[in-house]
Every structure is written in structure tokens, then in C-alpha cells.
Amino acid sequence: MLLILIVLFLGIFPFLVKQSDYWLTFLVMMGIYALVAVALNIMIGYGGLISIGHAGFLMIGTYTVAILTDKFNLPFILIFLLSGFMAALVGLLIALSAIKLSGHFLAVVTLGFGLSIPVIAMNWNSLTNGYSGILVPRPTLLENKLYLYYFIILSLLIFLTFIYNILKSNIGRVFNAIKESEIAARSSGINTTYYKGMMFVLSSFFTGIAGGLYAYWIGFVGPTDFPITTSFLLLAMIVVGGMNSFYGPIWGAVLFSMIPHFTDKFTGITNIVIGLTLVLVILIRPNGLVSIFDRFRLKVPTKKVESKLERSA
């Protein structure tokens, strides 16, 4: 029921805000960050692998759309999907080189990746146009702002559903087993190297898709769009929302998308509020904001449970 209400709200939102560019961009960016946070949580929350460079995959997705649109006359839907596949390819290459690492060693490798991508984008002038960036024209079918909005929202819902189904399948259970104890998982016959590589590929694919959506909506890609601080912000979204839940990162993305809206009018206060929020949630709700809803759900029995209790009485 709640999901239906959310979908209905997303559908009528442009008309509630009179198709305001500000509010549409606000909601689209919130959705894009939600998709990236959920994708990152495949590695961190479900697989136990630390990544501090996911902003790099976002940039790969954005630049894939920008470069292919600028240099090749390909169908926009193909270019859009290639943004995910290109990021997944890079994720696979990183996985092949760093799959044996874990903990802070893996974190350092991904941090180096996240730092290197903006530098490459700045200096590879022949491909990325350097500091000038690349303009991304909207696809012919989606030149209307409203059509593009609905395309992005529909894409976000579809890919979030894909991730949800993956995490609820046997693959998700294998990820959790590796997170709990890689040695125990290996002794049970699980090919941990293969599944850890799969975490990298899936997470980077969906992040690249989010980057492609960003490129189409903003209409411009530059080397400073996603600095390394974006990777730390994504980590904060997961921690604040709740790592052991599919919905936790979404709540974190919603919260950290709303904070700048209320604090940007005060110079320098946004990062302070984000930092304080992170500290307070870790101290008060170490399992994230989603634990509040889980606790409430446990306190309120469902109708099915209530009927069973009545029958037994």
C-alpha cells in the first residue's frame, strides 16, 4: 500500500510543484542518490566489502553517456544501458586486481580509484574535453522535461526492483554468508572469489546507470561533478539509513538530500549538520534510521497475527 502511494506521489509531483525545475531536480537527484546508495550497499551492507570510491563509477556512467552521445549516432536507450555496462567493466577490472583484499586494504584501493577518475577526466582532453566538460543534449523522444522526468523515475523504480529481487534471491543470501564468515562460506562450497567479483560488477553497473540518468537530466558532464567527498556522502547515507536493510540507504539518501535544501542559505553549515546527523544516528540508532520503522512494525502486530491470537484465545 505504501509503495502504491509513493508511486502515485511521484506521478503527480510535477503538477504539485507546477513543473518547477528546482523541485523536479531536487526529487530526481534524491532518486539518483538513492539508487547509488542501494547499489553501494550491495557491497557494504550485504557483502561486507568496503568501497570508498563509488563516485568514480558515477563519473564513468555520466561520461559514457556524454562521450557516446557526442561522438556516435546511437539510439539513446543503448547509450543509456552502456553507461551501466561500462561502469561494470571497470568494476570487474578492479575486482580482478583487488578481489583478494579486504577491510581497510580494499578501502584504500577503492579510494585511489575514486581519486583518479576526476584527474583522468580533467587531463584526457581529447576524450573528455578536460575542464570544459561536455554538453549532453536530451534524446529526441525526451526533449520535453516532463517526459524525461517520468523516464528517470520509471528507470529508478525498475532498477531498484532489480536490486531488491537480487538481494532477496539465493545470490543475496550467498552475499550475506560471505559477509558473516568468508571462511565458513568457502568451506560450504561457495566460490567466494566469484561472488565477491559479482558484488563489484552489480554495484558498479547500477551506479553507472545512475550516472547516465544524471547526465541526461543535468545536460552537462564535468570533471568536478562527483569529487571524492561524494563517495563519503554515499557511505554516510548507508550508515545513517541502515546497512542491514534494502530500504535503509533510501532513507539515508532522502535525509541527506533534504539537509542541503534547508541549510544552504547558511554558508558552511551544511557539512556541519551532515556530520552531526551522522554522529547522532550512530550514537542513538547504530542500526540506522530504518531500525525505527522495524521496531514500530514489531510493536504493531499484523491483522493475521491478531486473528490467530483471537482464535487461540
N, C-alpha and C positions, 0 to 999 in steps of 0.2 A: 504493500500500500504506500509506504513511504517513498519507494522508488518511483512509483507512478506519479506521485505528487511532485517529486523532483524533476522528472521528465516534463511534466506539464508546465512547471515553473520555468524551466529552460526554454520551452517552446514559446511562451508568451512574454518572456523577459524583454525582448527588443521593443515590444509595444508598451510595456510598463514604463520604460525609460525613454520612449519616443525616439528609438534608434540612435541614442546618443553615442558618439564614437568613444567617449571616455568610459561609459558604463559597459558597453559591449567589449571593449578591450580589457577592462577590468575582469569581466567574467571569463573571457577567452583565456587570458593569462593564468587565471586561477585554475582553469581546467587543464591547461598545458602543464603547469607545475604539479597538479595532482597526478597526471599520467606519469610524469618523470619520477615523482616520489614513490609511486606504487611500483614502477619498473625497478628503481634502485632497491626497493625493499625486497625484491626477489633475491638479490644477492645478500643483503644485510640481515633482514628480519627472518627470512626463510632458509637462507643458505649459510649464514654466519661468515660471509666474505665481506671484508671492509673495502669500500671504494670511496676515494676522496677526489675523483676526477671525472664525475659524470657530466659536468658542464662541457667537457671535451666532446662527448658523444652528441650533446645537444648542438654544438657548433658544427660537427660533421653533418648532421641532418640538415641544418639550415644552409650550409654551403653547398651540399649536394643539390638541393632544390635550386639554389641561386645559379650555380655554375651550369647545370644541365639546362635550365630554362634559358639562360643567356646564350649558350653555345650550340644547343641542339634543338631541333624541332620535334620533340617527342610529346606524346599525349601526357597531359598533366597528371593523370592518375598513376601512370607508370613512373614518372619522376617522383611523385609523392611516395610511392612504395619503395623506390630505390633509395630514398633518404634513410629508411629503416634498414635496408639490406647493406648499404654502405657502412653504416654505423655498426651493424652486426659483424661485418667482415673485419673491421678494425678491432672490435671486441674479441673476435676469435683469435686474431694475431696476438693481442695482449694476453689472452688466456693461454695460448700455446707457450708463451715465454715466461709467464708468471704463475702457472697453474699449481706448481709445487710449493708456492709460497703461501703464507697465511699470516693473520694478525697484522702487526704493525709493518712487517716486511712488505706484504701485499699493499697495505695502505700507502707506503712510500712510493711504490711503483705506480699506482694509480694517480697519486698526487703529481708525480713527474709528468704523466700523460696529460693531466688536466692543465698543467702549467705550459706544456709545449705546444698544444694546439693553437691557442691565441697567438703565440710567437710565430708559428708557421704561417698562420693566416695573415699576419702583418707583413711578413717578408717575402711570401711567394706571390709577387706582384703579377706575374704573367697569368696565374690561375685565379687568384682571389682578389685582384685589384688593390691589394695592400690596405693602407689606412682608409682609402676612399670607399671601400666596400662595394657591394653590388646591389643594384635595384632589382626587385623581384616583381614583375607585373602579375596581376591576378589572372588566373585562367579565364578564357573567354566565357565559359559556362558560369563562372562565379564572379563576374565583374561587379554584379550587384552585391553590396555589402551584406545585405540580409541573407542572400543565398550562401555566401561564403561563411557567415556565422553558423547557419544550420549545417553546412557541410562539416565544419570543425566540431561542432557539438556532437553530431552523429558519429563522426570518426572517433572522438574521445570515448563515447559510450561503447562503441563496438570494441575498441582495443582494450578498454578496461574490463569488458566482459570476457575477452580472450584471456587476459591475465588471471582473472578470477577463476575461470574454468581450469586453467593450467595448475594453479595453486591448490585447487580442491581435488585434483586428479592424483593418480599414483605418482606422477612426477613431483608434485608438491610435497607429498609425503616422503619421497626419497630425499628431497632438499632438506626437509626437517630432520631426517635421520642423520644426514651428513653434518648438519649444524650441531646436533646433540652430541655426536661422537663419530668422528670420521673413521676411527679405528674399528669401532663396532660395526659401522656401516660396511666397511671393506670386508670384515670377517663374515658378514652376512651375504657376501657375494655381489655387493653393489660396486659397480665401476665408478669410484668416486671421482677419478680424473675426468671421465666423460661427462658426468653430471655437473661438476663444477664448471667445466667449459660451457655446458649448456646454460648455466646461470648467467655467465658473461654474455653469451650470444643473445639470449632472450632479453636480458635487461638493456643491453645496448641497442637492440632492434627497436624496442618500444620507445626508448629515449630519442633515437634518431627520428622516429615517426613524429614525436612531439616537436622536434626541431623543424621538421618540414612544415607542420601546421603553423608554427611561429613565423616562418619565412613568408608563407602565403598571407598571413594576417597582417603582419607589420609592413611587408612590402620592401624591406631593406635588410641586408645582412652585413654586419661589420665585425671586425676582429675584437672589439671591446664589448660585444653584446653579452657574453657569458664568461666573465672572469672567474678565477678560482674561488672567489667568495660565493659564487652561485652554488658550487659543489658543497660548501659548508652549510649554506642555507638549506639545501636539499636534505642534508644529514639532520639538520635541526628539525625540519618538518617531520621526518620519520621518528625521531626521538620524542618529540612533543606529542605527535599524534598517537604513536604506539607501534612498536616494531613487530609485535606478535599478532598483527591483525592486518587483513586486507584493507579495511576502512580507515585504520589509524593514519597512514600517510595522507589520505584525502583530507581528513580533519586538520592535519598539520598544514597542508597546503592552503586550505581555506583560511586558517588563522593567520598565517604569515603573509598571505596576500591582502588581508584586511588591515593588518597593522600599519603598513606604509600609507594607506588611504587616510588614516586618522592622524598620523604623526608627521607626514611630510611637510606640513605647514610650519613645523618647529624644526629649525636647522639642527642637524646632527643628533636628533633624539630617536630616530627610527632604529638604529643599531643598538642603542641602549635598551630600548623597550624589548626588542627581539632577544637580547642577551638575558634580560631579567625574566622574560617569559620562559626561556629555556631553563634557567636555574630553578625557578619556582615550580615548574612542572616536574623536573627531576626530583626535587625535594618532596613535593606533596603527592604527586602521581607518577612514581617511577615507571609504571607500565604505560604511561601516556594518557591522553585525553579520552581515548576510546574505552579505557577501563571504567570511566564514569558511566557510560551507557551500558557496559557489560554488567556492572554492579546493579544498575537500575533494573535491567532485564531479569537478573536473578531474584530481585526482591519482588517483582510483579509476576506471579505465575500466569501461564497462558491459560486460555479457556479450556484447552484439552486437559491440562493438569488439574484445573479446578473441577471439571466434570468427573474425573477419576477419583478425586478426593471425596466428592459428594457421594459417589456410588459406593465407595468403600465404607463411608460413614453409615 
